[in-house]
């Protein structure tokens, strides 16, 4: 006989005893058929055995706590014969990547949907039916899109997103490599990834580092990349060496520049170009004009307010 089992925890993570749990079959027209109810025991645990009312491979169960504020509930599409549904009152439960991925795919299959076609509203609906937090479902969608673009595992991008960065490769390449590495370690320690997924993500992190360097070396037109600053500094050879040295350095910024094996004039020009990149918020035309008219960052103090306004308006 199929069953729903689970636990209920209060805001402090303690078992919530004598909480009423109801299980209903949710039909396509929104109507409900009661399948049973029970109360949690001293450990906050419950179990409801049920018999299907007209079986379906894509049965949807609605597991609810009708007596709690807000009446928390979870819709489960295609539940397992022994389906676990936990409630964490006052907080959202964070599931591991493998669980999020499996439940998401089960709902997509039953609903006849495809991951890339889902907008934010579609993601939220699938998340509800899968018993997932919408944030995790959105992270999974972004992680899979990044995986398709890079051939790196979706688990890597999901873990970085869960750790507070982003699951989108276009945003991750702008984040320092050390920050990406620290975020992945944090995610692994929190149990976001299984042992095999964690090993896979760690092995592939260097691949993301390489993509970040490749992205930085691409020329920009209106938005600056490090390649634009190197062009302005007259550096054509060894660009990847410079970026790799920056990625791998362990000291402070002055230590990096002192250790960089580069022609002194090119080094000064590169420093100035990068300072202009920050000052202009990566606006290439303004960077190029300032670089052509000045030789050092300190020269810019000669520009008065009217001078700055004229340059900004002219670009």
N, C-alpha and C positions, 0 to 999 in steps of 0.2 A: 504494500500500500504506500503511495507517495506521502511524503511528509515535509513539513516546514519546521525547521529547528533554528534556534538562535538564542541570543542574549540581549538584555536591555541594561544599559549603564546610564547612570545619572551624570550630571555636569562634571562631577569630580572623578568620574571613572569607576564608581562603586556600583555593585549589582543593584538593580532596581527591582525590588520584590513586589509581588501582588499587582503587577501592571497587566491590564487586560490586552490581549492580542486577538485580533480577528483576521481570518483569511477568507477572501472572496474570489470568485472567478469573475474576471472583468471581460465583458463581451465587447465586440466591435462597436455596438451602438451605445456603449457607455453604461449599460445596465450591469448590475452586480447580482451574483448568486452566492449566498453564504455557503462556505465549505466547512466552517467550524470556528471555534474560539477557545481560548484558554487563558490562564493567568501565570505569570512568572513565579518561580519558586525562590527560595532563600538565596540562591546563587544568581538570580536574575535570568535563569534559563527557562525556555519554554519549548513545547513541541505540539504541533497540530497535525494529526493524520487526516487525510481527506480522500474522498472519492470523486472522480471527475464527473461533471455533468455534461456528457457529450465530448469525448476526448478530442484533443487537437495537438499536433506536434508543435504548434505555436501558441499554446495556452498562455494566457496572461493571468497571473495571480496578483491580487492587491492585498498586501499584508499591512495592517493598520494598528495604531494605538488610539482608539476613538476617545478615550477618557483623558488623554494628555492635552495640554494647551497646544493649539495649532493642529491637533489631530495628525501627528506625523504618520506617513505611510510610504510604502515602496511598491512600485509595480515591477513585477519580474516576468519577463517574456521567456517562454520555453524553459521553465524551471527544471532543475535536476530532480531525480526521484527522491533524493534527500537534499532539499534546498536550504542553505543557511542564509538567514536574514537577521542581521544584528541592528540594534538601534542605539545610537549614542546621543542622548538627549542634550541639547544645547551645543553640540559641536558636530562637525562633519567628519565622518570616518574616511581616512586616506588608505586606499588599497594599493597593493603592489602592481607593478606594470603588467605582469602576466594575467592577473585577475581582471584588471580594467580592459585589457585587450580581448580576452576571451569573452567576457560578458558583452562588450560592445559588438563583437562580431556575431554573437548569437542573435542579438536584436536586429542587426542589419540584415542577417539572413532571413529572419522571419518576416521582416517588414519589406523585403525586396529592395533595400536601399544600397547605395554605394557611398563610401566615406567621403570622396572629394565633392560629391554633390550636396552635402549638407551645409546649410547656413547656420548661423548661431542659434536660431530657433529650433532647427532640426536637431542640432547637437543636444540642446536641452531636453527635447522630447525623448531622444534615444537614451540619454543619461538617466532620465526618470524611469523608463521601462527597464533599464539594465540595473537599476539600484545603485547608480554611480553619482558622484558629485559632478555637476556640469563642467566644473573647472578641469577635472581629470579627463572627461570626454573631449573637451576642446584641446587639451594638451596632447591627447593621443592623436587626434586629427592632424594637428600641426606637426607632431613628431613623425607621423607616417608620410606627410608631404615632404618633410626634410629628408627622410630616408630615401624617398623616390628620387630626389634631386641629387643625392650624394652617394648612394649605395652604401651608406653607413647604417648601422642598426637603429631602428626606431626607439629601442630601449635607451640608447644614449641620449637622444634628444628629449625623451620623456623625463628621464632622470634630471637633466639639467633644468628643464622647465619646472619640475616639482621642487627643485632646490632654490627657486626664486629667480632664475635667469629667464630664458625663453626657450621654447621648443622649435623656434624657427631659425633655420640656418642663416638666413639673411641678417638676423639680429645677433646671433651668436658669434659670427666672425668679427664683429666689432668689439667684442669683449676680450680683455686680456687673457692670454692662455692660462696664466696662473689662477685667475678667477674661475675659469671654466673647470680647471682641475680640482680646485677646492670645492666647487659646487658638486661635482660628481662624487667626491669622497663623502660629502655631507649626505647626499642622497642615498648612497650605498649603506652608510652607517644607520640611516633611518629605516632601512628595510624596503626601500622602493623597488629594488631589483632582487631577483633570485640570485643564487650564487653563480649560475651559468650566465644569466643576463649581465650581472655585474662584471664578470670576467670579460665578456664580449665587449662591453662598453669601455672598460679600461684599455683593452687592447686596441680599440678603434679611436680612442681620443686623439692620438697623434694624427690620424687621418683628418680630423676636424682642424687640427692645428695647421696642417698643410693647406687645407682649403682656405683658411683665414689668410695665410701668406699669399696664396694665389689671388685672392680677392683684393688684398692690399696692393698688389703689383699691377692691377688693371688700371689703365688710365681713366681719369675722370674728365668730364666736360664742364659741368656746372658745379658738381659736388666733388670736393677734393678727396683723394686717396693718398696714401704714402707715396704712390708712384708719381703723383703730381709734384709733391715736394722734392722728390729725387730728380725729376726733370728740371725743376727750377735751379737745383743745386749743381746740375751738370753731371750727375752720377748715372752712368749707364751700365757699368759692370758691377757685379757683386751685390745687387739689390736684395736678393734672397738671403745672402749672408748677413746683411745688416739687420733684416727683419728677424732672422733666426736668432741672432745675437741678442736682440732686444727681448725676444720671447724667453730666452733661456737665462738672462742675466739674473743674479741674485742680490746684487747690491742696490744702492740708490741711483738716481738718475745721473749725478755727476760721475759716479764710478763707471757707468755704462759708457758715457761719452769719452772718458779718459782711456778706457780699454779698447775703444773702437779704432781699428787700423784703417785710417782714411786720410787722404790728403788734407792738411789743415784748412785750406781755403774751402774745399768741398764740405768739410765738417762744419765750418762756421756757416756756410750757405744753407746747409741742410737744417741746422738748428734754427736759423732765421726763418726758413720756409715753414717749418713745423710750428714755430711760434705764430706766424701769420695765419696758419691753418686754424689754430685755436682762436685767435683774435677775431677772424672773419667768419667763424663758424663754418669753415670749409667752403667758403664762397670763392671759386677759382678765379673769376675775372678780377675781383678786388685783391686777392692774394697776388696775382701776377702784376697788377699795377703798382702795388706797394713795394714788391720785390724789385721791380725795375727802377723805381725812383729812390730807394733807400738801400743801405748796405748792412744795417744792423737794427735790432729792435729798439735800441735806445734812441735812434734817429727819429722815431715816430713822435717823440715828445715835442718836436718842433711844429707839429700840426695843431692848429687851433680848432675850435669848435666848428667854425665855418668851413675850414679845410676838410674836416672829417665829413661834414654833411654833404659837401660837394662830391667827395669821392664815393660815398655810399649811394647818393642819388644818381651818380654817373654809371653805376654798375647794377 
